[in-house]
C-alpha cells in the first residue's frame, strides 16, 4: 500500500470490523468493494421505514406528535423552496424532500456506531484508492439530471426543449450565430457539468469531514497508548458539531441547486 493510502484515517464501522475477522475470498471482496452501497441501502430502508411510521394514520386534526412533526417538516420544505418554484413547489416537494432527507441521513450516518457516511470516504484496495462515496454522490447527481431533463421535456415539449438547448434563437442572425458558435454543444456540455459538480462537491466535503473525524479518533487512541489502556480519549466528539453543521449544509446546497435547475427547466412563464 502506498504511503498516501496508508495515511488516510477512517473511523471503524461494522463492515471494516467484519472484514478484519473474515478470510479473503468472494464475500470479503464483495463487502470491501460495495461497502458504501451497502450502507446506502441500509440507511435508505431505515429512513423509508421511519417516514412511513411518521405518516401512517393521518388525521384531519392532528393529535399525535409524529403527525405534527411530519407536517412541520413538509411546511418547512415548502417555505424553503417556494421562492424558486412558486406554485409548482407542491409538485416537486416529494422529490426535493426525499432527496434532502436521504442525503442528510447519509451525511450524518458516520455519527452512529457501526455506520459510515456513504457519500464520503475512500476505499483502499492494495495500491489503489477507489472512489468510495463518489459512487453514491454520482448516482444521486445522475438521478437529479434525469429528473430535470424529464421535467424540461414534459413541461416545454420536445420542440421547445430542443430549441432551448440551441440557445433559443429567434432571428436569422441568431440562428447563424448559433451554428457558428456550436451553441447546442456548449449548452449540452453545460447541462452535463451540473451533475458532475453536484457529485464532486458533496463527495469532497463529506470525505473531508470523515477524514477529520478519523484523525481525531486515531489521536484519541494514541493519547492513551503509552498507558496500555484498551480505550482512548473521545477526541472525535469535538468534531461532531462540525459534522452535524456541514452535513446539513451540504444536503441543503445539493437540494437548493436541484430546485434551481428545476426552475430553469420550466417554461419562463411558470417561473413567476
N, C-alpha and C positions, 0 to 999 in steps of 0.2 A: 504493500500500500504506500502511496506517495506521502511525502511529509505534509502537503496541503490537506490531503484527505484525513490524515491522522489527527490533524489539529481541529477538525470540525466537531465540537461537542454537541451532544443532544441528550436530553433527559430520557431515562429509560421508560419504555412503555410495555404493555402486555406482550406484544409480538417480539420485541427485542429480548425480553426475558425468556420467552418461549424458545426463540432461536438459539439462545446461549446454551440451552439444555437439549437441543434437538440435533440429531446427527444430520450431516449433509446428505441431501437427497432431493427427490422431486418436491416433497412437501416443504422442505426447508427453502428451496429456491423459489417456490411459488409464494410463500409468505413473505420472503425478503423482497421480491420484485413487486408484489402487489400490496405492500403494506399500507400505503396511503389510500388506495382504492378500497381496501377492506374497512379501514376506519371511516372513510366517507360513507360507505353503505351503512355501517353500524350507527353512525350519528344521524344519517338521513331517516332511517327506520325509527330511531328513538324520537326524533323531532316530529315526524309524522304522527306517531302514536300519541305524543303529548298534545299536539294541536287537535287531534281527533277527540281527545278527552276533554279539552277546553271547550270545544264547540258542540258537544253532544247534548241533546235535550234542551235546545234553546227555548226560552220563554219570552213572551211579548213584553212583559215587565220583568227585567232581570232581578232575581232574588238570590242568586248564587254568586259567590266571589269569582269563580272561574269564568262565568259568562261576563261579568263586569270587566274582568281583566282582559278577556278576548276582545270585547267591544272597544276597550280603551286602546288596545294595540291597533285595531283597524282604523279608528278615528285618528290616531297619531300618524299612521302611514298616509291616510288621505290628506291630512293637513300638510304633510311634508312634501307631497308630490303634486298638489293641486296647482301650484304656481307654474309648473312646467306643462302639465297635461290638461288643466282646466276641466271641462265637463267629461272628458274621456278618462279621468282618473279612476273612477269606479271600475271601468272596463279593464284597465291594466293593473289594478291593485292586487289581484291574486298572484299574478306573475311577479310583480315587484316585491310584494310582501314575502312570498316564498323565497325569492332569491336572497333578500336581505337576511331573513331569519336563518336560512341554511348556511350562508357564508359566515354569519356571526357565530353560529354554533360550531362550525369548522374552526374558526379562528380561536375560539375560547376553549376548545376541547383539550388543549395541552395543559390546562389548569386542573383537569380531573385526573386522579391517579390511574395509571394504566392506559391512558389515551394520549394522542398527539394531535397536532393540527395538520390535517391532510392537505391544507392549502399551502403549507410551507415545509421546509426541511429538505435535506439532501439524502439520497440513498447511496451508500458506499458499496461498490462491488469490485473488490480487488483493487486494481489500479484506477478504475473508472469511477467517476462521480455521476450518478444518474440524476435525472431531473426531479424525481420525488414528487413534491407538491405541485410542480408545474403541470403535471398531467391533469390534476383536478382543476386548477385555475384555467387551463386551456379549455377543458370541457365546459366549464361554466361560461367562458367567453364565447365559445362556438355556439352554445345554446342561445345566448343573447343575440349574437349575429344572425342566426337563423330566424329568431322570433322578430327581430327588427325588419329584416328583409321581407318576411311573410306579411308583417303589418303594412309595410310600404306598398307591396303589390296589391294587397286586399283593399286598402283604403284609396289608393290612387288609380288602380287599374294597371294592366301590363303596359299599355301605350304611354301613359303619363309617367310610369315608373322608369321606362327606358328613356323617355325624354328628359327626366330628371338626372339620370346617370350621364347623359350627354351634356349637362350643364345648362339645361333649359333654354336653348337658343330660340329666338323668335324671328329675327330678320335674316335676310340672305347673308349679310356680312357676319353675323354671329355664327351662322352655320359654317361658313368658310373658315372663320377663326377657330371654331370647334374642331374641324377636321385637321387644320394645320397644327394645332397645339395638342392633338390627341387627348382632348378633354375626357372622353369616355374612359380611356385607360387610366388617366390620373384620378378620376372620380372613383373608379373601381378599386384602385390601389388605396385610396383614402378610406374606403369602406372596409378593406381588408386589414388596414393598420389598426383600426379601432379594437377588434378583439385581441390582437396581439398586445397592444398597450394595456388593455384591461388585465390580461393574464399575467404579464410581466410585473405590473405594478403591485398586484395583490400578492403574487408569489414572492417577490423581492422583499416586501415589507414584513410579511409573516415569517419568512425564513430568517430575517434579521432578528425578529423578536424571539424565535425559537433558539437561535444560536446564543443570544444574550441570556436567555433563561438557562440554557445548558451550561454556559460559562459559570454563572453564579451557583448552579447546582454542583458542579465539579469543585469550585472553590470552597463550598461548604464542606465537602467531603475531605478535601486536602487540609482544611483548617484543623481538624482533629486527628489527622493521620498519625502524627507523632505520638499521640496518646494511645494509639492502637484501639480506638473505640469503634464499635460496629455501626455507629451513626455519625452524622456530620451536622454542621450548623445549617439551619434552614435559610441560608442567604438568598435562595431563589425567591423567597417570599417578598423581598424588596422589589422584584421586577413585576410582581402580579398586578399592581395598579397600572403599570405601563402596558402590559399585555391586554388588560381589560379596555383601556382607553384606545390604544391603537387598533385592537381587533374590531372595536365598534366603528372607529373612524374609517377603516379600510372597507368594511362591509357597507357603510353608508356611501362612501365615494363610489364604489362599484355600482351600487343601486342608483344613485343620483345620475351618474353618467349614462346608465341604461335608460333612465327616464328622459334624459336629454336626447339620446339617439332616437327614442320612440317619438319624441316631439318633432324631430326633423323628418321622420318618416311619414308623418301625417300630412295631408293637404294643407296648404298655407292658410286656408280659411278656417281650418279646425284648430289652428294654434291659439286662437283667441277664445 
